Amino acid sequence: MSAIPTEIQNVTAVTKANIYFDGNVVSHSILLPGGAKKTLGLIYPGSYHFGTAQAERMEIVAGTCDVTLDGSDTTQRYQGGEFFEVPANSGFQIAVADGICEYICSFLD
Protein backbone atom coordinates (compact mmCIF):
# COMPACT_ATOMS: atom_id res chain seq x y z
CA MET A 1 0.00 0.00 0.00
CA SER A 2 1.34 3.45 -0.88
CA ALA A 3 1.71 6.06 1.83
CA ILE A 4 -0.89 8.78 2.15
CA PRO A 5 0.78 12.09 1.16
CA THR A 6 1.46 14.66 3.88
CA GLU A 7 1.89 17.44 1.33
CA ILE A 8 1.21 17.97 -2.34
CA GLN A 9 3.58 20.33 -4.13
CA ASN A 10 3.24 22.53 -7.23
CA VAL A 11 -0.55 22.83 -7.20
CA THR A 12 -3.14 25.55 -7.65
CA ALA A 13 -5.59 25.76 -4.75
CA VAL A 14 -9.17 26.83 -5.44
CA THR A 15 -10.15 29.14 -2.59
CA LYS A 16 -13.93 28.65 -2.87
CA ALA A 17 -14.92 25.73 -0.66
CA ASN A 18 -17.13 22.84 -1.75
CA ILE A 19 -19.74 22.69 1.04
CA TYR A 20 -22.10 19.72 1.44
CA PHE A 21 -24.69 18.61 3.98
CA ASP A 22 -25.10 21.97 5.76
CA GLY A 23 -21.35 22.33 6.24
CA ASN A 24 -20.77 18.86 7.66
CA VAL A 25 -18.55 17.97 4.70
CA VAL A 26 -16.21 20.65 3.36
CA SER A 27 -13.44 20.36 0.79
CA HIS A 28 -11.17 22.48 -1.37
CA SER A 29 -10.13 21.57 -4.90
CA ILE A 30 -6.51 21.54 -5.94
CA LEU A 31 -5.38 21.44 -9.56
CA LEU A 32 -2.20 19.56 -10.40
CA PRO A 33 0.17 20.17 -13.31
CA GLY A 34 -1.24 18.37 -16.35
CA GLY A 35 -4.86 19.01 -15.37
CA ALA A 36 -5.48 16.36 -12.69
CA LYS A 37 -7.76 17.41 -9.83
CA LYS A 38 -8.00 16.38 -6.19
CA THR A 39 -10.01 17.59 -3.26
CA LEU A 40 -8.83 17.90 0.34
CA GLY A 41 -11.61 17.74 2.86
CA LEU A 42 -13.11 17.23 6.28
CA ILE A 43 -16.12 15.12 7.25
CA TYR A 44 -17.83 15.86 10.56
CA PRO A 45 -19.89 13.26 12.46
CA GLY A 46 -22.90 11.97 10.55
CA SER A 47 -23.77 9.73 7.62
CA TYR A 48 -23.65 11.01 4.04
CA HIS A 49 -24.18 9.61 0.55
CA PHE A 50 -22.07 10.74 -2.42
CA GLY A 51 -22.54 9.88 -6.07
CA THR A 52 -19.60 9.60 -8.46
CA ALA A 53 -19.33 10.50 -12.12
CA GLN A 54 -15.61 9.63 -12.32
CA ALA A 55 -13.90 6.83 -10.45
CA GLU A 56 -12.43 8.10 -7.18
CA ARG A 57 -9.74 7.11 -4.70
CA MET A 58 -10.48 8.29 -1.17
CA GLU A 59 -7.37 8.41 1.01
CA ILE A 60 -8.05 8.84 4.71
CA VAL A 61 -5.48 11.23 6.19
CA ALA A 62 -6.77 11.15 9.78
CA GLY A 63 -9.82 9.95 11.68
CA THR A 64 -12.07 6.97 11.08
CA CYS A 65 -15.04 6.35 8.79
CA ASP A 66 -17.34 3.49 7.81
CA VAL A 67 -17.99 3.10 4.08
CA THR A 68 -20.55 1.13 2.10
CA LEU A 69 -20.14 1.17 -1.68
CA ASP A 70 -23.36 1.35 -3.70
CA GLY A 71 -24.57 -2.14 -4.54
CA SER A 72 -22.77 -3.73 -1.57
CA ASP A 73 -24.15 -4.98 1.73
CA THR A 74 -20.70 -4.81 3.35
CA THR A 75 -19.53 -1.86 5.41
CA GLN A 76 -15.78 -1.42 5.77
CA ARG A 77 -13.99 0.73 8.37
CA TYR A 78 -11.11 2.93 7.20
CA GLN A 79 -8.74 5.00 9.28
CA GLY A 80 -5.80 7.33 8.73
CA GLY A 81 -3.31 5.81 6.29
CA GLU A 82 -5.90 3.67 4.45
CA PHE A 83 -7.87 4.23 1.24
CA PHE A 84 -10.80 2.92 -0.77
CA GLU A 85 -11.79 3.27 -4.41
CA VAL A 86 -15.22 3.96 -5.85
CA PRO A 87 -16.18 3.06 -9.44
CA ALA A 88 -17.37 5.70 -11.90
CA ASN A 89 -21.12 6.30 -12.14
CA SER A 90 -21.64 4.82 -8.70
CA GLY A 91 -21.57 6.12 -5.14
CA PHE A 92 -20.92 5.40 -1.51
CA GLN A 93 -22.31 5.98 1.96
CA ILE A 94 -19.74 7.33 4.43
CA ALA A 95 -20.32 7.64 8.17
CA VAL A 96 -18.19 9.26 10.83
CA ALA A 97 -19.15 8.37 14.40
CA ASP A 98 -17.05 10.98 16.22
CA GLY A 99 -14.21 13.38 15.64
CA ILE A 100 -13.32 14.58 12.16
CA CYS A 101 -12.33 12.42 9.21
CA GLU A 102 -9.76 14.14 6.94
CA TYR A 103 -9.40 12.92 3.35
CA ILE A 104 -7.82 13.37 -0.06
CA CYS A 105 -10.08 12.50 -2.99
CA SER A 106 -8.32 11.77 -6.30
CA PHE A 107 -10.36 11.62 -9.48
CA LEU A 108 -9.24 8.62 -11.54
CA ASP A 109 -9.40 8.05 -15.30
C-alpha positions as CSV (number, residue, x, y, z in Angstrom):
1,M,0.0,0.0,0.0
2,S,1.3,3.5,-0.9
3,A,1.7,6.1,1.8
4,I,-0.9,8.8,2.1
5,P,0.8,12.1,1.2
6,T,1.5,14.7,3.9
7,E,1.9,17.4,1.3
8,I,1.2,18.0,-2.3
9,Q,3.6,20.3,-4.1
10,N,3.2,22.5,-7.2
11,V,-0.5,22.8,-7.2
12,T,-3.1,25.5,-7.6
13,A,-5.6,25.8,-4.7
14,V,-9.2,26.8,-5.4
15,T,-10.2,29.1,-2.6
16,K,-13.9,28.7,-2.9
17,A,-14.9,25.7,-0.7
18,N,-17.1,22.8,-1.8
19,I,-19.7,22.7,1.0
20,Y,-22.1,19.7,1.4
21,F,-24.7,18.6,4.0
22,D,-25.1,22.0,5.8
23,G,-21.4,22.3,6.2
24,N,-20.8,18.9,7.7
25,V,-18.6,18.0,4.7
26,V,-16.2,20.7,3.4
27,S,-13.4,20.4,0.8
28,H,-11.2,22.5,-1.4
29,S,-10.1,21.6,-4.9
30,I,-6.5,21.5,-5.9
31,L,-5.4,21.4,-9.6
32,L,-2.2,19.6,-10.4
33,P,0.2,20.2,-13.3
34,G,-1.2,18.4,-16.3
35,G,-4.9,19.0,-15.4
36,A,-5.5,16.4,-12.7
37,K,-7.8,17.4,-9.8
38,K,-8.0,16.4,-6.2
39,T,-10.0,17.6,-3.3
40,L,-8.8,17.9,0.3
41,G,-11.6,17.7,2.9
42,L,-13.1,17.2,6.3
43,I,-16.1,15.1,7.2
44,Y,-17.8,15.9,10.6
45,P,-19.9,13.3,12.5
46,G,-22.9,12.0,10.5
47,S,-23.8,9.7,7.6
48,Y,-23.7,11.0,4.0
49,H,-24.2,9.6,0.6
50,F,-22.1,10.7,-2.4
51,G,-22.5,9.9,-6.1
52,T,-19.6,9.6,-8.5
53,A,-19.3,10.5,-12.1
54,Q,-15.6,9.6,-12.3
55,A,-13.9,6.8,-10.4
56,E,-12.4,8.1,-7.2
57,R,-9.7,7.1,-4.7
58,M,-10.5,8.3,-1.2
59,E,-7.4,8.4,1.0
60,I,-8.0,8.8,4.7
61,V,-5.5,11.2,6.2
62,A,-6.8,11.2,9.8
63,G,-9.8,9.9,11.7
64,T,-12.1,7.0,11.1
65,C,-15.0,6.4,8.8
66,D,-17.3,3.5,7.8
67,V,-18.0,3.1,4.1
68,T,-20.6,1.1,2.1
69,L,-20.1,1.2,-1.7
70,D,-23.4,1.4,-3.7
71,G,-24.6,-2.1,-4.5
72,S,-22.8,-3.7,-1.6
73,D,-24.1,-5.0,1.7
74,T,-20.7,-4.8,3.3
75,T,-19.5,-1.9,5.4
76,Q,-15.8,-1.4,5.8
77,R,-14.0,0.7,8.4
78,Y,-11.1,2.9,7.2
79,Q,-8.7,5.0,9.3
80,G,-5.8,7.3,8.7
81,G,-3.3,5.8,6.3
82,E,-5.9,3.7,4.5
83,F,-7.9,4.2,1.2
84,F,-10.8,2.9,-0.8
85,E,-11.8,3.3,-4.4
86,V,-15.2,4.0,-5.9
87,P,-16.2,3.1,-9.4
88,A,-17.4,5.7,-11.9
89,N,-21.1,6.3,-12.1
90,S,-21.6,4.8,-8.7
91,G,-21.6,6.1,-5.1
92,F,-20.9,5.4,-1.5
93,Q,-22.3,6.0,2.0
94,I,-19.7,7.3,4.4
95,A,-20.3,7.6,8.2
96,V,-18.2,9.3,10.8
97,A,-19.1,8.4,14.4
98,D,-17.0,11.0,16.2
99,G,-14.2,13.4,15.6
100,I,-13.3,14.6,12.2
101,C,-12.3,12.4,9.2
102,E,-9.8,14.1,6.9
103,Y,-9.4,12.9,3.3
104,I,-7.8,13.4,-0.1
105,C,-10.1,12.5,-3.0
106,S,-8.3,11.8,-6.3
107,F,-10.4,11.6,-9.5
108,L,-9.2,8.6,-11.5
109,D,-9.4,8.0,-15.3
